[in-house]
Amino acid sequence: SPQYMPEITAAINNVMALPIVSNEGRMKQLSRLRFVAVKGLFDFIKIVASHDSSQVGENLTLIVVTLFPLFDDNVLPSSEAILSRKKVAEMLQWLANNQDILPYFREVPFLPYAEDLRDIRNILLQKGINIDDVRL
């Protein structure tokens, strides 16, 4: 239900804000937790969008910014981290291909520069949205 959007995004934000650790075992657990969070967020977004896409659109910037920690280049990617990044790219492509949500991408100020997000940048450019065109 769209009414849970603030709680879901807060929970995802809390997972993404967990500090990076040097212990390999703990880092693997964190990567798995982040993957589950991204997968759950994508499923939730699809459900909400099927009922009220404006709720997803109005929260698009928050959703995108919450996922930025996945693209931190200072962290050596584990297989789970790579899967998380690919799932984010898949989610953003799905959102960009939704005509009701696409206009909200104009409010997203930028995306991290990562190879995983190259395709979404190209899709948005083809649809007339330069996500990195920041004008203050």
trRosetta pair geometry for C-beta under 8 A, 3 or more apart (Angstrom, degrees):
i j d omega theta_ij theta_ji phi_ij phi_ji
1 4 5.5 90 72 1 82 100
1 48 7.5 52 147 -100 12 83
1 51 7.5 -36 -127 63 48 166
2 5 5.6 -8 -171 -30 58 114
2 48 5.0 109 -87 -144 73 104
2 51 6.4 -137 -31 90 105 121
2 52 5.0 -31 -53 57 149 127
2 55 3.9 -103 -142 -116 125 172
4 7 5.0 -59 -166 47 73 113
4 8 5.4 73 135 -26 92 103
4 44 7.8 -101 96 -158 113 126
5 8 5.9 -58 -140 39 28 108
5 9 6.1 20 165 -13 65 110
5 48 6.5 82 -79 -121 103 157
5 55 5.8 -156 -52 169 151 111
5 56 7.9 -153 -117 -85 131 49
5 59 5.5 -148 173 -44 131 164
6 9 6.2 -60 -143 42 26 104
6 10 6.1 28 158 -21 64 110
7 10 5.7 -55 -146 36 28 113
7 11 6.4 29 155 -20 64 105
8 11 5.8 -54 -150 34 30 111
8 12 6.4 27 153 -15 65 106
8 40 7.9 -148 -156 132 106 103
8 41 6.8 140 160 -113 110 74
8 44 5.3 -177 -160 162 157 166
9 12 5.6 -52 -145 39 35 111
9 13 6.1 41 153 -23 66 107
9 41 7.9 80 -96 -128 58 113
9 59 6.4 -134 -59 -177 151 130
9 62 5.6 32 -172 134 150 120
9 63 6.4 -95 -115 -86 115 66
9 66 6.1 -143 -165 -56 87 160
10 13 5.5 -53 -145 37 30 115
10 14 6.5 35 153 -23 63 103
11 14 5.7 -51 -152 31 31 113
11 15 6.8 30 151 -17 63 102
11 37 7.5 -159 126 -135 88 106
12 15 5.7 -53 -153 35 35 111
12 16 6.3 29 152 -15 67 108
12 37 5.1 138 -126 177 76 112
12 38 7.7 100 -144 -78 115 45
12 40 7.7 -162 -85 82 103 104
12 41 5.1 52 -95 -77 146 128
12 66 5.4 63 111 155 109 140
12 67 7.8 -28 155 -70 122 76
13 16 5.7 -57 -145 41 31 109
13 17 6.0 28 156 -20 66 112
13 66 4.7 -88 -86 -133 80 110
14 17 5.8 -60 -143 38 28 110
14 18 7.4 52 152 -45 58 84
15 18 6.1 -30 -166 -8 36 113
15 33 5.7 -151 -153 141 113 104
15 34 6.0 160 148 -97 111 60
15 37 4.3 -170 85 -78 163 159
16 34 6.7 88 -94 -123 62 102
16 37 7.2 -153 -48 113 79 154
16 66 5.7 146 22 171 156 72
16 67 6.6 -129 -103 -106 149 32
16 68 7.7 91 173 54 139 61
16 69 4.5 150 -179 36 95 131
16 70 7.1 -67 -129 -38 106 81
17 69 7.2 -170 -78 -40 37 156
18 30 5.9 -154 104 -135 131 112
18 33 7.4 21 27 92 156 141
20 27 7.0 31 -163 -115 73 100
20 30 7.3 169 -118 113 49 164
20 72 7.5 -121 -56 93 141 155
20 74 7.8 175 47 101 173 102
20 75 5.7 -132 -124 -97 143 117
21 26 4.5 -31 84 104 147 129
21 27 5.5 -147 68 -65 84 78
21 30 6.7 149 19 -21 103 143
22 27 7.5 -36 -179 -47 7 122
23 26 4.0 59 84 18 112 113
23 27 6.4 175 86 -16 55 86
24 27 5.6 -56 -144 36 29 113
24 28 6.4 33 156 -22 64 103
25 28 5.8 -53 -152 31 30 112
25 29 6.7 30 150 -17 63 104
26 29 5.5 -53 -152 35 36 113
26 30 6.3 37 150 -20 67 104
27 30 5.5 -50 -147 36 34 113
27 31 6.3 38 152 -21 65 104
27 78 6.9 152 130 -36 98 133
28 31 5.6 -51 -148 35 31 113
28 32 6.5 33 152 -19 63 104
28 78 5.8 159 -110 -133 69 166
28 80 7.0 109 -160 16 63 133
29 32 5.7 -54 -150 36 32 111
29 33 6.3 33 152 -20 65 105
30 33 5.6 -53 -147 36 32 113
30 34 6.3 33 154 -19 65 105
31 34 5.7 -53 -148 36 30 111
31 35 6.5 34 152 -21 63 104
31 78 4.5 -25 -121 53 178 129
31 79 8.0 104 141 62 142 50
31 80 3.8 121 136 82 105 119
31 81 4.6 -72 -137 -51 116 82
31 84 7.0 -137 -168 -14 74 133
32 35 5.6 -53 -150 33 33 113
32 36 6.5 31 153 -16 66 103
32 80 4.9 -79 -76 -138 54 163
33 36 5.8 -53 -149 37 32 110
33 37 6.3 35 151 -21 64 107
34 37 5.5 -53 -147 36 33 115
34 38 6.3 32 156 -18 66 104
34 69 8.0 -120 -127 98 136 109
34 70 6.4 158 169 -94 134 98
34 80 7.2 118 62 138 93 108
34 81 7.1 31 76 -105 135 66
34 84 5.1 5 121 -111 102 157
35 38 5.9 -54 -148 36 31 108
35 39 6.2 29 155 -17 65 108
35 80 4.6 -103 -32 -174 138 94
35 81 7.7 -110 -59 -76 100 28
35 83 5.4 30 -125 92 126 111
35 84 4.5 -113 -92 -71 68 94
35 87 7.0 113 -149 10 73 147
36 39 5.7 -56 -145 40 30 112
36 40 6.1 30 156 -18 65 109
37 40 5.8 -58 -146 40 27 110
37 41 6.2 30 155 -21 64 107
38 41 5.6 -53 -145 35 30 113
38 42 6.4 31 156 -20 64 104
38 67 6.9 81 -108 -121 103 114
38 70 7.3 54 -73 -79 136 152
38 84 4.9 132 9 -149 152 83
38 87 4.7 115 129 97 125 130
38 88 5.8 -74 -150 -61 132 81
38 91 7.4 -136 180 -18 92 144
39 42 5.9 -54 -150 34 29 111
39 43 6.5 28 153 -16 63 106
39 87 5.9 -66 -76 -160 68 156
40 43 5.7 -55 -148 38 33 111
40 44 6.2 33 154 -19 66 108
41 44 5.6 -56 -147 38 30 112
41 45 6.2 33 155 -22 66 106
41 63 7.2 150 176 -148 126 101
41 91 7.4 16 104 -126 98 161
42 45 5.7 -52 -145 35 30 112
42 46 6.5 32 155 -20 63 103
42 87 6.2 -115 -30 171 148 102
42 90 7.3 23 -130 94 150 101
42 91 4.4 -118 -108 -95 106 118
42 94 7.6 88 -156 42 103 148
43 46 5.9 -54 -152 33 30 111
43 47 6.6 29 152 -17 63 106
44 47 5.7 -58 -153 36 33 111
44 48 6.2 27 154 -14 68 108
45 48 5.8 -55 -142 41 31 108
45 49 5.9 32 158 -21 66 110
45 56 5.5 90 -155 -122 87 124
45 63 7.1 75 -92 -136 131 151
45 91 6.7 80 56 -158 150 113
45 95 7.3 -45 158 -78 139 108
46 49 5.8 -54 -141 38 26 111
46 50 6.5 31 156 -25 61 105
46 94 7.4 -37 -87 148 97 147
47 50 5.9 -56 -156 28 29 112
47 51 7.1 9 153 -4 61 107
48 51 6.1 -71 -158 44 35 101
48 52 6.5 -53 175 59 73 77
48 53 7.9 121 124 -99 75 36
48 55 5.4 -103 171 87 117 125
48 56 5.4 140 104 -58 115 98
49 52 7.6 -99 -127 74 22 35
49 53 4.6 41 -150 -103 73 77
49 55 7.9 -141 -81 62 47 90
49 56 4.8 -10 -79 -12 88 151
49 95 7.9 -145 -88 -111 151 75
49 98 6.3 -59 -170 -139 139 164
49 100 7.7 152 -160 75 94 122
49 101 6.7 -34 -127 -52 121 131
51 55 7.9 0 86 22 92 133
52 55 4.6 63 106 -5 107 111
52 56 7.8 155 103 -5 65 81
53 56 5.5 -52 -160 37 52 111
53 57 6.0 53 144 -21 76 106
53 98 6.2 -161 -142 157 137 132
53 100 3.9 77 99 106 151 134
53 101 5.4 -111 178 -56 111 89
54 57 5.2 -53 -142 41 38 116
54 58 5.9 39 159 -22 70 105
54 100 7.1 -84 -59 164 62 113
55 58 6.1 -52 -142 36 25 108
55 59 6.6 3 160 2 59 113
56 59 6.2 -77 -151 51 28 97
56 60 6.5 59 148 -69 66 83
56 63 7.5 3 -164 -26 74 154
56 95 7.1 -145 149 -126 127 108
56 101 5.7 -35 100 -107 114 123
56 104 7.9 176 112 45 70 163
57 60 5.5 -18 -151 -28 35 117
57 100 6.8 -111 -46 136 133 78
57 101 4.8 -156 -79 -127 92 65
57 103 7.2 25 -151 69 133 82
57 104 3.6 -177 -161 -43 87 149
58 104 7.1 -106 -57 -121 28 137
59 62 4.9 -57 -170 47 73 116
59 63 5.6 81 130 -30 88 101
60 63 5.6 -55 -145 36 31 113
60 64 6.2 27 160 -17 67 107
60 95 7.0 141 -126 179 113 144
60 101 6.7 138 -80 -170 132 99
60 104 4.3 123 11 132 148 126
60 105 6.7 -95 150 -78 151 50
60 107 6.7 111 72 68 112 111
60 108 6.1 -83 127 -58 105 108
61 64 5.9 -57 -145 38 29 108
61 65 6.0 23 160 -14 66 112
61 104 7.8 -125 -31 165 78 97
61 107 5.3 -85 -52 121 120 102
61 108 5.1 -175 -101 -96 74 66
61 109 7.4 60 -137 -6 114 78
62 65 6.1 -59 -140 42 26 106
62 66 6.1 35 158 -28 62 109
63 66 5.9 -57 -153 29 24 116
63 67 7.0 13 155 -12 59 109
64 67 6.2 -69 -161 36 32 105
64 68 7.6 58 145 -50 62 84
64 92 7.3 73 -108 -102 99 112
64 108 5.2 28 44 -131 162 127
64 111 7.0 -83 -176 -101 124 82
65 68 5.7 -17 -164 -20 45 117
67 70 5.4 -27 178 13 76 120
67 71 7.7 61 134 -9 79 100
67 88 5.2 148 175 -126 146 133
68 71 6.0 -71 -164 40 48 103
68 72 7.8 77 143 -53 70 78
68 112 5.8 134 -141 -42 80 119
69 72 5.6 -11 -163 -28 53 114
70 81 6.9 172 -156 -160 80 81
70 84 5.3 -134 -139 124 129 118
70 85 5.4 173 151 -83 115 75
70 88 6.0 157 81 -27 156 151
71 85 6.7 110 -83 -118 75 110
71 112 3.8 146 111 85 150 160
71 114 4.6 -112 -146 -43 117 147
71 116 7.3 -139 -105 49 104 122
71 117 7.4 -7 -105 -20 145 127
72 75 4.9 61 93 3 106 109
73 114 7.8 -166 -71 -98 94 96
75 81 7.0 -151 121 -141 119 159
77 81 4.2 -143 -149 92 76 125
77 82 5.1 90 159 -57 127 83
77 85 7.4 -40 -131 -7 135 136
78 81 4.7 100 45 4 70 102
78 82 7.2 -131 94 -3 38 86
79 82 5.7 -52 -151 36 34 113
79 83 6.4 36 150 -19 65 105
80 83 5.5 -53 -149 37 34 113
80 84 6.3 40 150 -24 66 102
81 84 5.5 -49 -149 31 33 115
81 85 6.6 33 153 -18 64 103
82 85 5.8 -53 -150 36 32 110
82 86 6.4 31 152 -17 64 107
83 86 5.6 -56 -147 39 33 111
83 87 6.2 35 153 -22 66 106
84 87 5.6 -55 -148 35 30 112
84 88 6.5 33 152 -20 64 102
85 88 5.7 -49 -150 32 33 113
85 89 6.5 34 151 -18 64 103
85 114 7.0 -110 -158 144 128 146
85 116 4.3 -94 155 -108 111 173
86 89 5.6 -52 -150 36 34 113
86 90 6.3 38 150 -20 65 104
86 116 6.3 -116 -79 -143 50 117
87 90 5.5 -50 -147 36 33 115
87 91 6.3 36 152 -21 65 105
88 91 5.6 -54 -148 36 31 112
88 92 6.3 28 155 -17 66 106
88 116 7.1 61 70 137 103 131
88 117 7.9 -38 111 -81 108 95
89 92 5.9 -55 -145 38 30 108
89 93 6.4 30 155 -18 63 107
89 116 4.8 -130 -53 164 132 89
89 117 5.9 -145 -102 -89 96 52
89 119 6.5 73 -175 53 118 110
89 120 5.9 -144 -149 -30 74 118
90 93 5.8 -57 -149 37 29 111
90 94 6.3 31 152 -21 64 106
91 94 5.6 -54 -149 34 31 113
91 95 6.4 30 153 -17 65 106
92 95 5.6 -52 -146 38 34 112
92 96 6.2 33 155 -19 66 107
92 111 7.9 68 -145 -115 161 139
92 117 7.2 13 61 -130 159 89
92 120 4.5 8 114 -122 124 150
93 96 5.7 -54 -142 38 31 110
93 97 6.3 24 158 -14 64 109
93 119 6.6 -10 -83 116 123 112
93 120 5.5 -118 -68 -94 74 88
93 123 6.1 117 -126 -2 80 167
94 97 6.1 -64 -150 41 27 106
94 98 6.9 31 149 -28 61 104
95 98 5.7 -54 -155 23 36 113
95 101 5.0 -94 -170 119 79 145
95 102 7.8 155 144 -75 67 52
95 105 7.7 135 125 -68 108 107
96 101 7.6 -96 -81 98 22 104
96 102 5.9 71 -157 -108 48 83
96 105 6.3 39 -106 -60 85 149
96 120 6.2 160 -16 -151 149 85
96 123 5.1 98 121 119 149 127
96 124 5.8 -97 -135 -74 136 79
96 127 6.9 177 178 18 101 153
97 102 7.7 78 -66 -71 4 108
97 123 7.4 -59 -59 -178 82 139
98 101 4.1 41 88 24 115 110
98 102 6.4 -173 81 -34 56 80
99 102 5.7 -33 -137 8 30 123
101 104 5.6 -56 -172 29 59 117
101 105 7.6 71 139 -34 76 88
102 105 6.0 -40 -169 5 45 114
102 127 6.2 -97 -163 155 130 150
102 129 7.3 -161 177 -23 86 144
103 106 6.1 -29 -180 5 56 114
104 107 5.6 -42 -172 25 61 114
104 108 7.5 67 136 -26 71 93
105 108 5.4 -41 -157 19 53 116
105 124 5.8 -137 149 -127 152 121
105 129 5.0 59 101 167 119 162
105 131 6.3 -64 167 -93 102 104
106 129 5.8 -116 -76 -129 71 110
108 111 7.2 32 142 -58 125 80
108 131 5.8 -15 92 -147 105 104
109 131 7.9 77 120 176 20 72
109 134 5.5 42 -171 -106 91 105
110 131 6.2 121 -126 141 36 85
110 132 5.1 58 -125 -113 91 65
110 134 6.1 -33 -52 -56 109 116
111 114 7.9 -98 144 26 97 89
111 117 5.1 -161 148 167 134 151
111 120 7.0 161 -113 93 173 121
111 121 6.5 -139 52 -75 139 96
111 131 5.5 30 -9 124 101 139
111 132 7.1 -77 31 -67 76 89
112 117 6.5 127 72 9 73 152
113 117 7.6 -133 -140 63 22 120
114 117 4.9 76 65 12 87 102
114 118 7.8 -119 99 -33 49 74
115 118 5.7 -21 -160 -19 43 117
117 120 5.2 -54 -162 42 69 113
117 121 6.0 76 139 -27 83 98
118 121 5.8 -57 -154 34 31 113
118 122 6.5 28 152 -17 66 106
119 122 5.6 -55 -150 37 34 111
119 123 6.3 37 153 -22 68 104
120 123 5.5 -48 -145 35 35 114
120 124 6.3 34 156 -17 65 105
121 124 6.0 -59 -150 39 28 108
121 125 6.3 29 152 -20 64 108
121 131 6.4 -114 -121 36 74 121
121 132 7.5 11 -135 -17 116 112
122 125 5.6 -53 -145 37 31 112
122 126 6.3 34 155 -20 65 105
123 126 5.8 -56 -152 35 29 112
123 127 6.5 13 153 -6 63 111
124 127 5.8 -67 -149 47 32 103
124 129 4.2 -73 180 79 94 102
124 130 7.4 146 124 -89 105 21
124 131 5.3 29 117 -30 160 110
125 128 7.7 73 -175 -53 30 11
125 129 7.0 -100 -76 68 29 53
125 130 6.1 50 -105 -92 80 67
130 133 3.9 62 101 -19 114 118
